[in-house]
């Protein structure tokens, strides 16, 4: 006969920088997910354009405008910015 096992994992409010199930380093401490991987360390979000074969050096990727809207912000652009 089976016996049910119940495990109650208590969760509380966290002070860690978390948005849903996505975790990032809140480098500037403003609580907003606005950090990115600054590959060339110039302090600006660089728009990267894949070559003729659609490839890009991953180590240089900061932002790829997949949907062509000229922005990396908002849910419609999820995955375009290489979040830091």
N, CA, C and O atoms as a Tinker XYZ file with bonds, in Angstrom:
   336  protein
     1  N      0.845000   -1.182000    0.000000    73     2
     2  CA     0.000000    0.000000    0.000000    64     1     3
     3  C      0.892000    1.247000    0.000000    63     2     4     5
     4  O      1.896000    1.303000    0.711000    81     3
     5  N      0.517000    2.232000   -0.797000    73     3     6
     6  CA     1.294000    3.475000   -0.916000    64     5     7
     7  C      0.963000    4.440000    0.211000    63     6     8     9
     8  O     -0.187000    4.543000    0.637000    81     7
     9  N      1.961000    5.131000    0.681000    73     7    10
    10  CA     1.770000    6.191000    1.657000    64     9    11
    11  C      2.224000    7.497000    1.022000    63    10    12    13
    12  O      3.339000    7.599000    0.508000    81    11
    13  N      1.344000    8.494000    1.063000    73    11    14
    14  CA     1.673000    9.792000    0.486000    64    13    15
    15  C      2.731000   10.480000    1.329000    63    14    16    17
    16  O      2.660000   10.476000    2.558000    81    15
    17  N      3.705000   11.066000    0.666000    73    15    18
    18  CA     4.714000   11.855000    1.344000    64    17    19
    19  C      4.499000   13.317000    0.958000    63    18    20    21
    20  O      4.429000   13.652000   -0.224000    81    19
    21  N      4.398000   14.165000    1.949000    73    19    22
    22  CA     4.177000   15.582000    1.704000    64    21    23
    23  C      5.411000   16.354000    2.140000    63    22    24    25
    24  O      5.886000   16.210000    3.267000    81    23
    25  N      5.920000   17.170000    1.235000    73    23    26
    26  CA     7.061000   18.031000    1.537000    64    25    27
    27  C      6.600000   19.468000    1.351000    63    26    28    29
    28  O      6.240000   19.868000    0.244000    81    27
    29  N      6.607000   20.227000    2.400000    73    27    30
    30  CA     6.178000   21.619000    2.340000    64    29    31
    31  C      7.420000   22.505000    2.324000    63    30    32    33
    32  O      8.078000   22.686000    3.349000    81    31
    33  N      7.733000   23.053000    1.156000    73    31    34
    34  CA     8.889000   23.928000    1.024000    64    33    35
    35  C      8.433000   25.362000    1.264000    63    34    36    37
    36  O      7.707000   25.939000    0.454000    81    35
    37  N      8.859000   25.915000    2.361000    73    35    38
    38  CA     8.463000   27.280000    2.707000    64    37    39
    39  C      9.304000   28.288000    1.932000    63    38    40    41
    40  O     10.534000   28.238000    1.959000    81    39
    41  N      8.640000   29.187000    1.254000    73    39    42
    42  CA     9.327000   30.245000    0.519000    64    41    43
    43  C      8.955000   31.583000    1.131000    63    42    44    45
    44  O      7.816000   31.795000    1.546000    81    43
    45  N      9.920000   32.475000    1.183000    73    43    46
    46  CA     9.675000   33.813000    1.683000    64    45    47
    47  C     10.162000   34.836000    0.686000    63    46    48    49
    48  O     10.737000   34.485000   -0.344000    81    47
    49  N      9.937000   36.091000    0.984000    73    47    50
    50  CA    10.368000   37.171000    0.117000    64    49    51
    51  C     11.888000   37.168000    0.044000    63    50    52    53
    52  O     12.571000   37.014000    1.057000    81    51
    53  N     12.401000   37.339000   -1.153000    73    51    54
    54  CA    13.839000   37.328000   -1.360000    64    53    55
    55  C     14.344000   38.734000   -1.657000    63    54    56    57
    56  O     13.652000   39.541000   -2.278000    81    55
    57  N     15.555000   39.007000   -1.206000    73    55    58
    58  CA    16.196000   40.277000   -1.546000    64    57    59
    59  C     17.117000   40.114000   -2.747000    63    58    60    61
    60  O     17.775000   41.067000   -3.166000    81    59
    61  N     17.161000   38.904000   -3.300000    73    59    62
    62  CA    18.008000   38.653000   -4.458000    64    61    63
    63  C     17.378000   39.245000   -5.713000    63    62    64    65
    64  O     16.156000   39.366000   -5.793000    81    63
    65  N     18.206000   39.617000   -6.703000    73    63    66
    66  CA    17.674000   40.191000   -7.945000    64    65    67
    67  C     17.044000   39.122000   -8.820000    63    66    68    69
    68  O     17.740000   38.454000   -9.585000    81    67
    69  N     15.722000   38.954000   -8.713000    73    67    70
    70  CA    15.020000   37.893000   -9.431000    64    69    71
    71  C     13.799000   38.460000  -10.130000    63    70    72    73
    72  O     13.073000   39.280000   -9.567000    81    71
    73  N     13.579000   38.022000  -11.350000    73    71    74
    74  CA    12.388000   38.397000  -12.108000    64    73    75
    75  C     11.783000   37.105000  -12.630000    63    74    76    77
    76  O     12.323000   36.505000  -13.560000    81    75
    77  N     10.673000   36.666000  -12.053000    73    75    78
    78  CA    10.090000   35.388000  -12.444000    64    77    79
    79  C     11.077000   34.279000  -12.141000    63    78    80    81
    80  O     11.543000   34.146000  -11.010000    81    79
    81  N     11.397000   33.478000  -13.158000    73    79    82
    82  CA    12.377000   32.415000  -12.948000    64    81    83
    83  C     13.701000   32.761000  -13.612000    63    82    84    85
    84  O     14.542000   31.888000  -13.824000    81    83
    85  N     13.884000   34.032000  -13.939000    73    83    86
    86  CA    15.103000   34.472000  -14.590000    64    85    87
    87  C     15.918000   35.302000  -13.607000    63    86    88    89
    88  O     15.403000   36.261000  -13.033000    81    87
    89  N     17.168000   34.949000  -13.409000    73    87    90
    90  CA    18.018000   35.624000  -12.438000    64    89    91
    91  C     19.115000   36.374000  -13.187000    63    90    92    93
    92  O     19.690000   35.860000  -14.146000    81    91
    93  N     19.395000   37.585000  -12.742000    73    91    94
    94  CA    20.478000   38.341000  -13.348000    64    93    95
    95  C     21.276000   39.049000  -12.266000    63    94    96    97
    96  O     20.837000   39.142000  -11.120000    81    95
    97  N     22.457000   39.551000  -12.638000    73    95    98
    98  CA    23.276000   40.312000  -11.716000    64    97    99
    99  C     22.852000   41.774000  -11.804000    63    98   100   101
   100  O     23.013000   42.413000  -12.844000    81    99
   101  N     22.316000   42.289000  -10.720000    73    99   102
   102  CA    21.858000   43.681000  -10.689000    64   101   103
   103  C     23.062000   44.567000  -10.382000    63   102   104   105
   104  O     23.209000   45.068000   -9.267000    81   103
   105  N     23.917000   44.754000  -11.380000    73   103   106
   106  CA    25.188000   45.442000  -11.212000    64   105   107
   107  C     25.009000   46.862000  -10.693000    63   106   108   109
   108  O     25.750000   47.293000   -9.810000    81   107
   109  N     24.035000   47.598000  -11.231000    73   107   110
   110  CA    23.857000   48.986000  -10.796000    64   109   111
   111  C     22.901000   49.122000   -9.619000    63   110   112   113
   112  O     22.659000   50.237000   -9.158000    81   111
   113  N     22.349000   48.011000   -9.119000    73   111   114
   114  CA    21.534000   48.004000   -7.917000    64   113   115
   115  C     20.217000   48.751000   -8.010000    63   114   116   117
   116  O     19.681000   49.180000   -6.989000    81   115
   117  N     19.675000   48.918000   -9.237000    73   115   118
   118  CA    18.417000   49.663000   -9.370000    64   117   119
   119  C     17.188000   48.757000   -9.410000    63   118   120   121
   120  O     16.068000   49.258000   -9.513000    81   119
   121  N     17.368000   47.436000   -9.330000    73   119   122
   122  CA    16.240000   46.513000   -9.317000    64   121   123
   123  C     15.576000   46.322000  -10.659000    63   122   124   125
   124  O     14.537000   45.667000  -10.744000    81   123
   125  N     16.157000   46.884000  -11.726000    73   123   126
   126  CA    15.604000   46.756000  -13.077000    64   125   127
   127  C     16.581000   45.939000  -13.915000    63   126   128   129
   128  O     17.795000   46.126000  -13.836000    81   127
   129  N     16.031000   45.031000  -14.719000    73   127   130
   130  CA    16.885000   44.190000  -15.543000    64   129   131
   131  C     17.344000   44.982000  -16.769000    63   130   132   133
   132  O     16.818000   44.809000  -17.869000    81   131
   133  N     18.337000   45.855000  -16.557000    73   131   134
   134  CA    18.827000   46.670000  -17.659000    64   133   135
   135  C     20.332000   46.497000  -17.886000    63   134   136   137
   136  O     20.947000   47.288000  -18.601000    81   135
   137  N     20.919000   45.473000  -17.283000    73   135   138
   138  CA    22.318000   45.182000  -17.525000    64   137   139
   139  C     22.440000   44.287000  -18.755000    63   138   140   141
   140  O     21.516000   43.543000  -19.084000    81   139
   141  N     23.558000   44.363000  -19.416000    73   139   142
   142  CA    23.806000   43.504000  -20.563000    64   141   143
   143  C     25.288000   43.167000  -20.578000    63   142   144   145
   144  O     26.084000   43.768000  -19.858000    81   143
   145  N     25.641000   42.208000  -21.401000    73   143   146
   146  CA    27.040000   41.814000  -21.547000    64   145   147
   147  C     27.708000   42.809000  -22.488000    63   146   148   149
   148  O     27.451000   42.803000  -23.692000    81   147
   149  N     28.557000   43.655000  -21.942000    73   147   150
   150  CA    29.241000   44.687000  -22.721000    64   149   151
   151  C     30.534000   44.089000  -23.273000    63   150   152   153
   152  O     31.606000   44.244000  -22.686000    81   151
   153  N     30.415000   43.404000  -24.411000    73   151   154
   154  CA    31.524000   42.636000  -24.969000    64   153   155
   155  C     32.746000   43.495000  -25.277000    63   154   156   157
   156  O     33.877000   43.058000  -25.066000    81   155
   157  N     32.527000   44.721000  -25.779000    73   155   158
   158  CA    33.675000   45.562000  -26.119000    64   157   159
   159  C     33.962000   46.615000  -25.048000    63   158   160   161
   160  O     34.824000   47.472000  -25.235000    81   159
   161  N     33.245000   46.552000  -23.934000    73   159   162
   162  CA    33.502000   47.367000  -22.745000    64   161   163
   163  C     33.527000   48.871000  -23.025000    63   162   164   165
   164  O     34.367000   49.596000  -22.492000    81   163
   165  N     32.580000   49.340000  -23.881000    73   163   166
   166  CA    32.527000   50.755000  -24.158000    64   165   167
   167  C     31.345000   51.435000  -23.486000    63   166   168   169
   168  O     31.166000   52.644000  -23.636000    81   167
   169  N     30.526000   50.678000  -22.743000    73   167   170
   170  CA    29.431000   51.260000  -21.970000    64   169   171
   171  C     28.181000   51.561000  -22.764000    63   170   172   173
   172  O     27.289000   52.244000  -22.261000    81   171
   173  N     28.086000   51.075000  -23.984000    73   171   174
   174  CA    26.924000   51.305000  -24.842000    64   173   175
   175  C     26.439000   49.958000  -25.364000    63   174   176   177
   176  O     27.253000   49.082000  -25.658000    81   175
   177  N     25.117000   49.780000  -25.485000    73   175   178
   178  CA    24.577000   48.545000  -26.067000    64   177   179
   179  C     24.886000   48.571000  -27.560000    63   178   180   181
   180  O     24.361000   49.406000  -28.297000    81   179
   181  N     25.731000   47.663000  -27.993000    73   179   182
   182  CA    26.152000   47.610000  -29.384000    64   181   183
   183  C     25.225000   46.704000  -30.185000    63   182   184   185
   184  O     25.002000   45.551000  -29.816000    81   183
   185  N     24.687000   47.229000  -31.281000    73   183   186
   186  CA    23.860000   46.410000  -32.168000    64   185   187
   187  C     24.787000   45.591000  -33.049000    63   186   188   189
   188  O     25.589000   46.143000  -33.803000    81   187
   189  N     24.677000   44.279000  -32.954000    73   187   190
   190  CA    25.505000   43.376000  -33.745000    64   189   191
   191  C     24.717000   42.870000  -34.937000    63   190   192   193
   192  O     23.530000   42.562000  -34.826000    81   191
   193  N     25.380000   42.787000  -36.068000    73   191   194
   194  CA    24.733000   42.325000  -37.297000    64   193   195
   195  C     25.406000   41.035000  -37.739000    63   194   196   197
   196  O     26.608000   41.020000  -38.004000    81   195
   197  N     24.636000   39.948000  -37.822000    73   195   198
   198  CA    25.211000   38.673000  -38.286000    64   197   199
   199  C     25.764000   38.807000  -39.702000    63   198   200   201
   200  O     25.300000   39.643000  -40.479000    81   199
   201  N     26.754000   37.984000  -40.032000    73   199   202
   202  CA    27.342000   38.027000  -41.365000    64   201   203
   203  C     26.377000   37.453000  -42.403000    63   202   204   205
   204  O     25.242000   37.109000  -42.071000    81   203
   205  N     26.813000   37.350000  -43.633000    73   203   206
   206  CA    25.963000   36.901000  -44.743000    64   205   207
   207  C     25.399000   35.500000  -44.518000    63   206   208   209
   208  O     24.361000   35.150000  -45.079000    81   207
   209  N     26.075000   34.709000  -43.708000    73   207   210
   210  CA    25.608000   33.351000  -43.427000    64   209   211
   211  C     24.826000   33.275000  -42.123000    63   210   212   213
   212  O     24.484000   32.183000  -41.671000    81   211
   213  N     24.536000   34.436000  -41.507000    73   211   214
   214  CA    23.737000   34.468000  -40.285000    64   213   215
   215  C     24.522000   34.173000  -39.028000    63   214   216   217
   216  O     23.934000   33.916000  -37.977000    81   215
   217  N     25.840000   34.205000  -39.117000    73   215   218
   218  CA    26.677000   33.879000  -37.959000    64   217   219
   219  C     27.216000   35.149000  -37.301000    63   218   220   221
   220  O     27.340000   36.194000  -37.939000    81   219
   221  N     27.530000   35.033000  -36.020000    73   219   222
   222  CA    28.169000   36.117000  -35.277000    64   221   223
   223  C     29.066000   35.496000  -34.218000    63   222   224   225
   224  O     28.746000   34.450000  -33.653000    81   223
   225  N     30.180000   36.144000  -33.958000    73   223   226
   226  CA    31.096000   35.675000  -32.919000    64   225   227
   227  C     30.391000   35.837000  -31.576000    63   226   228   229
   228  O     30.134000   36.962000  -31.147000    81   227
   229  N     30.080000   34.741000  -30.916000    73   227   230
   230  CA    29.314000   34.786000  -29.662000    64   229   231
   231  C     29.991000   35.649000  -28.610000    63   230   232   233
   232  O     29.307000   36.277000  -27.803000    81   231
   233  N     31.303000   35.695000  -28.599000    73   231   234
   234  CA    32.015000   36.481000  -27.590000    64   233   235
   235  C     31.834000   37.978000  -27.797000    63   234   236   237
   236  O     32.116000   38.760000  -26.888000    81   235
   237  N     31.365000   38.399000  -28.979000    73   235   238
   238  CA    31.160000   39.809000  -29.280000    64   237   239
   239  C     29.694000   40.223000  -29.228000    63   238   240   241
   240  O     29.387000   41.398000  -29.432000    81   239
   241  N     28.769000   39.280000  -28.957000    73   239   242
   242  CA    27.338000   39.557000  -29.036000    64   241   243
   243  C     26.848000   40.389000  -27.861000    63   242   244   245
   244  O     27.021000   40.003000  -26.705000    81   243
   245  N     26.234000   41.538000  -28.158000    73   243   246
   246  CA    25.563000   42.357000  -27.159000    64   245   247
   247  C     24.065000   42.440000  -27.471000    63   246   248   249
   248  O     23.236000   42.204000  -26.593000    81   247
   249  N     23.719000   42.774000  -28.708000    73   247   250
   250  CA    22.310000   42.886000  -29.088000    64   249   251
   251  C     22.155000   42.553000  -30.562000    63   250   252   253
   252  O     22.884000   43.066000  -31.411000    81   251
   253  N     21.190000   41.683000  -30.853000    73   251   254
   254  CA    20.826000   41.369000  -32.237000    64   253   255
   255  C     19.346000   41.682000  -32.392000    63   254   256   257
   256  O     18.516000   41.119000  -31.678000    81   255
   257  N     19.011000   42.568000  -33.310000    73   255   258
   258  CA    17.631000   43.019000  -33.518000    64   257   259
   259  C     16.887000   42.012000  -34.399000    63   258   260   261
   260  O     16.676000   42.254000  -35.587000    81   259
   261  N     16.494000   40.882000  -33.804000    73   259   262
   262  CA    15.863000   39.799000  -34.555000    64   261   263
   263  C     14.587000   40.232000  -35.269000    63   262   264   265
   264  O     14.360000   39.845000  -36.416000    81   263
   265  N     13.750000   41.032000  -34.604000    73   263   266
   266  CA    12.469000   41.388000  -35.221000    64   265   267
   267  C     12.508000   42.721000  -35.968000    63   266   268   269
   268  O     11.492000   43.147000  -36.518000    81   267
   269  N     13.658000   43.381000  -35.994000    73   267   270
   270  CA    13.820000   44.590000  -36.792000    64   269   271
   271  C     13.072000   45.813000  -36.300000    63   270   272   273
   272  O     12.832000   46.735000  -37.080000    81   271
   273  N     12.692000   45.850000  -35.013000    73   271   274
   274  CA    11.936000   47.000000  -34.512000    64   273   275
   275  C     12.823000   48.102000  -33.952000    63   274   276   277
   276  O     12.317000   49.125000  -33.491000    81   275
   277  N     14.152000   47.909000  -33.986000    73   275   278
   278  CA    15.067000   48.932000  -33.523000    64   277   279
   279  C     15.167000   49.068000  -32.023000    63   278   280   281
   280  O     15.702000   50.060000  -31.527000    81   279
   281  N     14.661000   48.087000  -31.283000    73   279   282
   282  CA    14.674000   48.149000  -29.826000    64   281   283
   283  C     15.000000   46.780000  -29.254000    63   282   284   285
   284  O     14.715000   45.751000  -29.867000    81   283
   285  N     15.604000   46.782000  -28.066000    73   283   286
   286  CA    15.860000   45.532000  -27.354000    64   285   287
   287  C     15.024000   45.448000  -26.082000    63   286   288   289
   288  O     15.150000   44.491000  -25.317000    81   287
   289  N     14.160000   46.459000  -25.850000    73   287   290
   290  CA    13.359000   46.512000  -24.627000    64   289   291
   291  C     11.999000   45.851000  -24.811000    63   290   292   293
   292  O     11.478000   45.776000  -25.924000    81   291
   293  N     11.431000   45.372000  -23.707000    73   291   294
   294  CA    10.075000   44.835000  -23.705000    64   293   295
   295  C      9.988000   43.369000  -24.072000    63   294   296   297
   296  O     10.931000   42.797000  -24.619000    81   295
   297  N      8.844000   42.761000  -23.767000    73   295   298
   298  CA     8.671000   41.323000  -23.997000    64   297   299
   299  C      8.746000   40.904000  -25.457000    63   298   300   301
   300  O      9.097000   39.760000  -25.745000    81   299
   301  N      8.424000   41.802000  -26.389000    73   299   302
   302  CA     8.489000   41.450000  -27.812000    64   301   303
   303  C      9.927000   41.243000  -28.273000    63   302   304   305
   304  O     10.163000   40.669000  -29.336000    81   303
   305  N     10.883000   41.706000  -27.480000    73   303   306
   306  CA    12.284000   41.615000  -27.849000    64   305   307
   307  C     13.080000   40.674000  -26.950000    63   306   308   309
   308  O     14.308000   40.738000  -26.904000    81   307
   309  N     12.379000   39.811000  -26.243000    73   307   310
   310  CA    13.050000   38.857000  -25.354000    64   309   311
   311  C     14.051000   38.035000  -26.133000    63   310   312   313
   312  O     13.730000   37.503000  -27.196000    81   311
   313  N     15.261000   37.928000  -25.614000    73   311   314
   314  CA    16.297000   37.127000  -26.250000    64   313   315
   315  C     17.199000   37.906000  -27.174000    63   314   316   317
   316  O     18.195000   37.364000  -27.653000    81   315
   317  N     16.883000   39.171000  -27.444000    73   315   318
   318  CA    17.724000   39.965000  -28.330000    64   317   319
   319  C     18.956000   40.519000  -27.611000    63   318   320   321
   320  O     20.029000   40.645000  -28.201000    81   319
   321  N     18.786000   40.846000  -26.336000    73   319   322
   322  CA    19.864000   41.440000  -25.556000    64   321   323
   323  C     20.603000   40.350000  -24.791000    63   322   324   325
   324  O     19.979000   39.516000  -24.133000    81   323
   325  N     21.910000   40.355000  -24.876000    73   323   326
   326  CA    22.717000   39.394000  -24.139000    64   325   327
   327  C     22.818000   39.879000  -22.702000    63   326   328   329
   328  O     23.759000   40.582000  -22.335000    81   327
   329  N     21.835000   39.494000  -21.893000    73   327   330
   330  CA    21.744000   39.974000  -20.516000    64   329   331
   331  C     22.960000   39.564000  -19.710000    63   330   332   333
   332  O     23.456000   38.444000  -19.831000    81   331
   333  N     23.436000   40.490000  -18.883000    73   331   334
   334  CA    24.644000   40.261000  -18.094000    64   333   335
   335  C     24.386000   39.549000  -16.808000    63   334   336
   336  O     25.318000   39.292000  -16.046000    81   335
